[in-house]
């Protein structure tokens, strides 16, 4: 095969990949974006099982980063305004010395939320795993998800693929450093989770069922 033909084939493959990424990204944004709502609307929903706050970085001193702090601010406000009776803090607690979920619970406790109403998902290592576990471990069928707007499209798309009635409320109280890079990475993450939702692999950990209708203290470590 001539070098010119090989080059043409490579160009075609690259174009196919780019078009595929654009199409998948657009599809996930379109499907997931249907249920992004304002806080005032979320507070009027009925029979919501819980609010799910998705974790992100905590600082070396164990305190929430600005982004996580804003997610908590939104989630706590929704709880206090009666949007749902329980709240799940889902994040990464898979390494010694790094603990998102206890930092998240502490913020909720400091804000006056009763411990029994706060569930900790210690194995929410990714968006996909957080939603999978909300369904299978915590038995949540109708949820309000709190995260940043760019992240909501993928989160709500995943929830829909698992048969969860999910609504998303953003926590964008400000502009964050490095947001352009996060937006670019999110395009690839949408494609990755689009494929995952086809095959539905189990998360890193499952474990015993802890219904969100019960006592959140059952998730304490």
C-alpha positions as CSV (number, residue, x, y, z in Angstrom):
1,X,0.0,0.0,0.0
2,X,1.4,3.4,-1.0
3,X,2.3,5.9,1.7
4,X,-0.2,8.4,0.2
5,X,-3.1,5.9,0.7
6,X,-2.0,5.1,4.3
7,X,-2.0,8.8,5.0
8,X,-5.5,9.2,3.6
9,X,-6.7,6.3,5.7
10,X,-5.2,7.7,8.8
11,X,-6.8,11.1,8.1
12,X,-10.2,9.4,7.6
13,X,-9.8,7.5,10.9
14,X,-9.0,10.7,12.8
15,X,-12.0,12.5,11.3
16,X,-14.3,9.6,12.2
17,X,-13.0,9.7,15.8
18,X,-13.5,13.4,16.0
19,X,-17.0,13.2,14.6
20,X,-17.8,10.4,16.9
21,X,-16.7,12.4,20.0
22,X,-18.7,15.4,18.9
23,X,-21.8,13.3,18.3
24,X,-21.6,11.4,21.6
25,X,-20.8,14.6,23.5
26,X,-23.8,16.3,21.9
27,X,-26.1,13.4,22.7
28,X,-25.1,13.2,26.4
29,X,-25.5,17.0,26.8
30,X,-28.9,16.9,25.1
31,X,-30.2,14.0,27.1
32,X,-28.7,15.0,30.4
33,X,-29.6,18.6,30.0
34,X,-33.3,18.0,30.0
35,X,-33.5,17.8,33.8
36,X,-31.2,20.6,34.8
37,X,-33.4,22.9,37.0
38,X,-33.2,26.0,39.2
39,X,-33.1,25.6,43.0
40,X,-36.6,27.1,43.3
41,X,-38.0,24.4,41.1
42,X,-36.1,21.7,42.9
43,X,-37.7,22.8,46.2
44,X,-41.2,22.2,44.7
45,X,-40.5,18.6,43.6
46,X,-42.5,15.9,45.5
47,X,-41.4,12.5,46.9
48,X,-37.7,13.1,46.3
49,X,-35.7,10.4,48.1
50,X,-32.5,12.4,48.7
51,X,-30.1,15.1,47.5
52,X,-26.8,13.6,46.2
53,X,-23.8,16.0,46.5
54,X,-20.9,14.8,44.4
55,X,-17.5,15.1,45.9
56,X,-14.3,16.7,44.6
57,X,-11.0,17.8,46.0
58,X,-10.3,18.4,49.7
59,X,-7.3,20.4,50.8
60,X,-4.3,19.0,52.6
61,X,-5.7,20.2,55.9
62,X,-8.9,18.2,55.2
63,X,-11.1,21.1,54.5
64,X,-13.2,21.3,51.3
65,X,-11.8,23.1,48.3
66,X,-13.7,26.1,46.9
67,X,-15.5,23.9,44.4
68,X,-16.5,21.3,46.9
69,X,-17.5,24.0,49.4
70,X,-19.9,25.5,46.8
71,X,-21.4,22.1,46.1
72,X,-22.0,21.6,49.8
73,X,-23.4,25.1,50.1
74,X,-26.0,24.4,47.4
75,X,-26.8,20.9,48.8
76,X,-27.3,22.1,52.3
77,X,-29.5,25.0,51.2
78,X,-31.7,22.6,49.2
79,X,-32.0,20.3,52.3
80,X,-32.9,23.2,54.6
81,X,-35.5,24.4,52.1
82,X,-37.3,21.1,52.1
83,X,-36.2,19.7,48.7
84,X,-35.5,16.3,50.2
85,X,-35.4,14.6,53.7
86,X,-32.0,13.0,53.3
87,X,-28.7,13.9,51.7
88,X,-25.9,11.6,50.4
89,X,-22.3,12.8,50.4
90,X,-20.6,10.8,47.7
91,X,-16.9,11.0,47.2
92,X,-13.5,9.4,47.4
93,X,-12.4,7.8,50.7
94,X,-10.4,5.0,49.3
95,X,-6.9,6.1,50.5
96,X,-5.5,6.6,53.9
97,X,-5.1,10.3,54.6
98,X,-7.6,11.4,52.0
99,X,-11.2,11.7,52.9
100,X,-13.8,13.7,51.0
101,X,-16.9,12.3,52.6
102,X,-16.2,12.9,56.2
103,X,-15.2,16.5,55.3
104,X,-18.5,16.8,53.5
105,X,-20.5,15.4,56.4
106,X,-18.7,17.7,58.9
107,X,-19.8,20.7,56.8
108,X,-23.4,19.5,56.9
109,X,-23.3,18.9,60.6
110,X,-21.8,22.3,61.2
111,X,-24.7,23.7,59.2
112,X,-27.2,22.1,61.6
113,X,-28.2,19.0,59.5
114,X,-28.9,16.0,61.8
115,X,-26.4,13.2,61.5
116,X,-29.2,10.7,60.9
117,X,-30.2,12.5,57.7
118,X,-26.6,12.4,56.2
119,X,-25.4,9.4,54.4
120,X,-21.8,8.9,53.4
121,X,-20.9,7.1,50.2
122,X,-17.2,6.3,50.9
123,X,-16.8,4.6,47.5
124,X,-18.0,7.3,45.2
125,X,-14.7,7.2,43.2
126,X,-16.2,8.5,40.0
127,X,-19.5,10.0,38.7
128,X,-20.5,6.7,37.3
129,X,-19.9,4.9,40.6
130,X,-21.7,7.5,42.7
131,X,-24.8,7.2,40.6
132,X,-24.6,3.4,40.4
133,X,-24.3,3.1,44.2
134,X,-27.1,5.6,44.8
135,X,-29.3,3.2,43.0
136,X,-28.0,-0.2,44.2
137,X,-26.7,0.6,47.7
138,X,-28.9,3.4,48.8
139,X,-32.0,2.4,46.9
140,X,-32.7,5.9,45.7
141,X,-35.1,6.2,42.8
142,X,-35.8,9.9,42.7
143,X,-32.9,12.3,43.4
144,X,-31.6,15.8,43.2
145,X,-28.0,15.9,42.2
146,X,-25.8,18.8,43.1
147,X,-22.5,19.5,41.2
148,X,-21.2,22.1,38.8
149,X,-23.1,22.8,35.6
150,X,-20.5,21.4,33.2
151,X,-20.7,18.1,35.2
152,X,-24.5,17.8,35.4
153,X,-25.0,16.7,31.8
154,X,-23.0,13.5,32.2
155,X,-24.3,12.9,35.7
156,X,-28.0,13.1,34.7
157,X,-27.3,11.0,31.6
158,X,-25.9,8.2,33.7
159,X,-28.8,8.4,36.1
160,X,-31.3,8.1,33.2
161,X,-29.5,5.0,32.0
162,X,-30.0,3.4,35.4
163,X,-33.7,4.3,35.5
164,X,-33.3,7.0,38.2
165,X,-35.5,10.0,38.1
166,X,-32.8,12.6,38.6
167,X,-32.8,16.4,38.6
168,X,-29.7,18.5,38.6
169,X,-29.0,21.8,40.4
170,X,-25.7,23.6,39.7
171,X,-23.4,25.0,42.3
172,X,-21.7,27.6,40.1
173,X,-21.5,30.5,42.6
174,X,-18.3,31.8,41.0
175,X,-15.7,31.3,38.2
176,X,-13.1,28.7,39.0
177,X,-9.4,28.7,38.0
178,X,-8.7,26.0,35.3
179,X,-12.3,25.7,34.2
180,X,-11.4,25.6,30.5
181,X,-9.3,22.5,31.1
182,X,-12.1,20.9,33.0
183,X,-14.5,21.6,30.2
184,X,-12.2,19.9,27.7
185,X,-11.6,16.8,29.9
186,X,-15.4,16.6,30.5
187,X,-16.0,16.0,26.8
188,X,-13.8,12.9,26.9
189,X,-15.4,11.9,30.2
190,X,-18.9,12.0,28.6
191,X,-17.7,9.7,25.9
192,X,-16.2,7.3,28.4
193,X,-19.4,7.1,30.5
194,X,-21.5,6.8,27.4
195,X,-19.7,3.6,26.7
196,X,-19.9,2.5,30.3
197,X,-23.6,3.0,30.4
198,X,-23.9,0.6,27.5
199,X,-22.2,-2.3,29.3
200,X,-22.9,-1.2,32.9
201,X,-19.9,-2.6,34.7
202,X,-20.1,-2.9,38.5
203,X,-18.4,-0.2,40.5
204,X,-15.2,-0.8,42.4
205,X,-17.2,-1.7,45.5
206,X,-20.8,-2.6,46.2
207,X,-21.5,-4.0,49.7
208,X,-24.5,-4.3,51.8
209,X,-27.7,-2.3,51.0
210,X,-28.2,0.8,53.2
211,X,-31.5,2.3,52.1
212,X,-31.6,6.1,52.2
213,X,-35.0,5.9,53.9
214,X,-33.1,4.7,57.0
215,X,-30.6,6.2,59.4
216,X,-27.5,7.8,57.9
217,X,-25.4,6.9,61.0
218,X,-25.2,3.4,59.5
219,X,-22.6,4.8,57.1
220,X,-20.4,6.3,59.7
221,X,-16.8,4.9,59.9
